[in-house]
Amino acid sequence: MGDRALRICVIGDELVAGTGDPKGLGWVGRVAARTPADPLPLIMTLAVPGETTTALSSRWESETALRLGPTPPEGGNHLVVALGRADLAAGISLARSRLNLANILDVADQRRLSTFVVGPPPTAHEDPERQAELSAAFADVTRRRRVPYVETCAPLAQHEQWLADLAAGDGSTPGQAGYGLMAWLVLHSGWHHALGLPEDAA
């Protein structure tokens, strides 16, 4: 691999790990397969199931530092923040959720990490309006910092395949089709540009 490969840490909850996908790829594996680079990027997923933004903000820096190292490779170091919906169940206020994400992005900027944020997709276990509010709050934080944000809540809230996948599973994690939809949204929301790669023509 050498020092030329892109190094990408993806932090988040069980969706980062692809839980519920019979192929074991999740959206991260599908996006990785459509990320052409020579050499291939090193993509490392750091998932904690059911994690709130408070817990995420307290662990991400030490865990990524172990994997990214003190000296960026030629391809650069990248951080993908894949946000979940655990804040809603935990009763965390929107203001605190916003602050937690802001702290992550500000520290990442200080560390000169190129950052990309994936918003929380809808679940069957939380109120749709509250989920939309949380995603909008995250989007506002990223917009203020000019960080790419992938909106997944609004496009998937009424999507038949997504809803069918949730209904066939535990209502929280999708299956193969649902992860494919998430991957499509990521790939068409500036993913390649954020990594400094040519756009995927397929």
C-alpha positions in Angstrom: 0.0 0.0 0.0 2.8 2.4 0.8 2.4 6.1 1.8 0.5 7.1 -1.3 -2.8 5.5 -0.3 -5.7 7.5 1.0 -6.5 6.7 4.6 -10.1 7.0 5.5 -11.6 6.5 9.0 -15.4 6.1 9.1 -16.8 6.7 12.6 -20.4 6.0 13.6 -22.9 3.4 14.9 -24.1 0.0 13.7 -24.9 1.3 10.2 -21.2 1.9 9.6 -20.6 -1.8 10.4 -23.3 -2.9 7.9 -25.5 -4.6 10.5 -28.4 -6.3 8.8 -26.8 -6.7 5.4 -26.7 -10.3 4.4 -23.7 -9.5 2.1 -21.9 -7.9 5.0 -21.0 -4.8 2.9 -23.2 -2.1 4.3 -23.1 1.3 2.6 -19.4 1.7 3.4 -18.4 -1.5 1.5 -20.5 -0.5 -1.5 -19.0 3.0 -1.6 -15.5 1.6 -1.2 -16.1 -0.6 -4.3 -17.0 2.5 -6.3 -14.0 4.5 -5.1 -11.3 4.2 -7.8 -7.9 5.0 -6.6 -4.4 3.7 -7.3 -3.3 2.5 -4.8 -6.7 1.4 -3.3 -7.7 3.5 -0.3 -7.4 2.1 3.2 -10.9 2.5 4.7 -11.3 1.7 8.4 -14.7 1.5 10.0 -14.9 2.4 13.7 -18.4 1.5 14.8 -20.1 1.5 18.2 -23.7 0.3 18.2 -26.3 2.7 19.5 -23.8 5.5 20.0 -24.9 9.0 20.8 -23.0 12.1 19.5 -21.8 12.7 23.0 -20.1 9.3 23.2 -18.8 9.7 19.6 -17.3 13.1 20.3 -15.4 11.7 23.3 -13.8 8.7 21.5 -13.2 9.6 17.9 -10.0 11.5 18.2 -8.0 8.9 20.1 -9.2 6.1 18.0 -8.5 7.7 14.6 -5.1 8.9 15.8 -4.1 5.3 16.2 -5.0 4.6 12.6 -4.1 7.7 10.8 -0.7 8.2 12.4 1.2 11.5 13.0 2.3 12.0 9.3 -0.4 12.2 6.6 0.3 9.9 3.6 0.6 11.4 0.1 -3.1 10.7 -0.5 -4.1 12.5 2.7 -6.1 11.6 5.8 -9.9 11.7 5.7 -12.6 11.5 8.3 -16.1 10.3 7.6 -18.6 11.1 10.4 -21.6 8.8 9.9 -24.3 10.1 12.3 -26.9 8.0 13.9 -30.3 8.6 15.6 -29.4 7.5 19.2 -29.5 11.1 20.5 -33.3 11.0 20.1 -33.8 7.9 22.2 -31.3 9.2 24.8 -33.2 12.5 25.1 -30.2 14.6 24.1 -31.3 18.1 23.1 -30.9 19.4 19.5 -28.6 22.1 20.9 -26.3 19.4 22.5 -26.4 17.3 19.3 -25.3 20.3 17.3 -22.5 21.2 19.7 -21.2 17.6 19.7 -20.9 17.5 15.9 -19.5 21.0 15.9 -16.8 20.0 18.3 -15.9 17.0 16.2 -15.6 19.1 13.0 -13.6 21.8 14.7 -11.1 19.5 16.1 -10.8 17.6 12.8 -10.2 21.0 11.1 -7.4 21.7 13.6 -5.9 18.3 12.8 -6.2 19.1 9.1 -8.4 16.2 8.4 -10.6 16.4 5.3 -14.1 15.7 6.7 -17.2 14.3 5.1 -20.5 13.9 7.1 -23.3 11.4 6.4 -26.6 12.2 8.1 -28.8 9.8 10.0 -31.3 7.8 7.8 -34.9 7.3 9.0 -35.9 4.6 11.4 -39.3 3.1 12.2 -38.7 3.6 16.0 -38.6 7.4 16.2 -41.0 10.2 15.4 -40.5 11.3 11.7 -40.7 15.0 12.6 -38.0 14.7 15.3 -35.8 12.7 12.9 -36.1 15.4 10.3 -35.3 18.1 12.8 -32.2 16.2 13.9 -30.9 15.8 10.3 -31.6 19.5 9.6 -29.7 20.5 12.7 -26.7 18.4 11.6 -26.9 19.9 8.1 -26.8 23.4 9.5 -23.7 22.7 11.5 -21.9 21.3 8.4 -23.1 24.1 6.2 -21.7 26.7 8.5 -18.3 25.0 8.4 -18.4 24.2 4.6 -18.2 20.5 5.2 -20.0 18.2 2.8 -23.2 16.7 4.2 -25.2 13.8 2.8 -28.9 14.1 3.6 -30.3 10.6 4.0 -33.4 11.3 6.1 -35.6 13.2 3.6 -34.8 11.1 0.5 -35.5 7.8 2.3 -38.4 8.7 4.7 -41.0 7.7 2.1 -38.9 5.5 -0.1 -40.7 2.1 -0.7 -37.5 0.0 -0.8 -36.1 1.6 2.3 -39.4 1.2 4.3 -39.7 -2.5 3.1 -36.2 -3.2 4.2 -36.8 -1.7 7.7 -40.1 -3.7 7.9 -38.4 -6.9 7.0 -35.8 -6.4 9.7 -35.6 -4.8 13.2 -37.0 -1.5 12.0 -33.7 0.2 12.6 -31.2 -1.3 10.2 -31.8 -1.9 6.5 -30.9 -4.9 4.4 -29.2 -5.2 1.1 -31.4 -2.8 -0.8 -31.4 -0.2 1.9 -27.7 -0.1 2.2 -27.5 0.2 -1.6 -29.7 3.3 -1.4 -27.5 4.9 1.3 -24.4 4.2 -0.8 -26.0 5.8 -3.9 -26.8 9.0 -1.8 -23.2 9.1 -0.6 -21.7 8.6 -4.0 -23.9 11.3 -5.5 -23.2 13.9 -2.8 -19.7 14.9 -3.6 -17.9 11.8 -2.3 -15.2 11.6 -5.0 -14.7 15.3 -5.0 -14.1 15.3 -1.3 -11.4 12.7 -1.7 -9.8 14.5 -4.7 -10.7 11.7 -7.1 -12.4 11.8 -10.5 -16.2 11.4 -10.4 -17.6 7.8 -10.9 -19.1 7.8 -14.4 -21.1 4.6 -13.8 
